[in-house]
Amino acid sequence: MKTLIFILALASFSASATADSVTLFKGRPLINISEGGIERIVTDVPKDQAPNFACIISQISGKYYWASRENVELVAVQGGAFTTFTATNGSGYVRVLDPQMKQAATLMGGPESKYDYVEHLLVGLRSVTYYGVQSK
C-alpha cells in the first residue's frame, strides 16, 4: 500500500499523462560517473545537455517502463524513503527519493541532501551512474 501511495504521489508531480500512460518520474542529471574497472571519471552534466540524459519512468496499464532507456520494463520495490525501479533485463535501476521524505532523508547527509534520484546503467562490464534532481 505504501508503494502505491508513493507512486501516486510521484504521478501528481508529472507534467505529462494520458489515459493509458502516466509519467511517474522525470529527473534531470547533475553529475555523471563512468567506471570501467580500471578507471573512474566524474563529470558535471552541463545544464544545456541534461535533457539528453533525462531519466523518465512511465506507467502503462499497471506496468512500469524506463521510458528514457528504450522503454525497458521495470519492477518497483519500495523501502523506507525510496522506491527502486529495477530493469527486468538486468540493464540497471533507478532509485527515487520520496519527495515527502526529502527533509527526513536530508538528515542522513551526503547524496540524500543534494539529489532526488540515482540512475545506474550497466553497459557491458562498465557502469554509468547519474545523480540528479526531479524535474517537472
C-alpha positions, 0 to 999 in steps of 0.5 A: 500500500505504501508503494502505491501511495508513493507512486501516486504521489510521484504521478501528481508531480508529472507534467505529462499523462494520458489515459493509458500512460502516466509519467511517474518520474522525470529527473534531470542529471547533475553529475555523471560517473563512468567506471570501467574497472580500471578507471573512474571519471566524474563529470558535471552534466552541463545544464544545456545537455541534461535533457539528453540524459533525462531519466523518465519512468512511465506507467502503462496499464499497471506496468512500469517502463524506463521510458528514457532507456528504450522503454525497458520494463521495470519492477518497483520495490519500495523501502523506507524513503525510496522506491527502486525501479529495477530493469527486468533485463538486468540493464540497471535501476533507478532509485527515487527519493520520496519527495515527502521524505526529502527533509527526513532523508536530508538528515542522513547527509551526503547524496540524500541532501543534494539529489532526488534520484540515482540512475545506474546503467550497466553497459557491458562490464562498465557502469554509468551512474547519474545523480540528479534532481526531479524535474517537472 
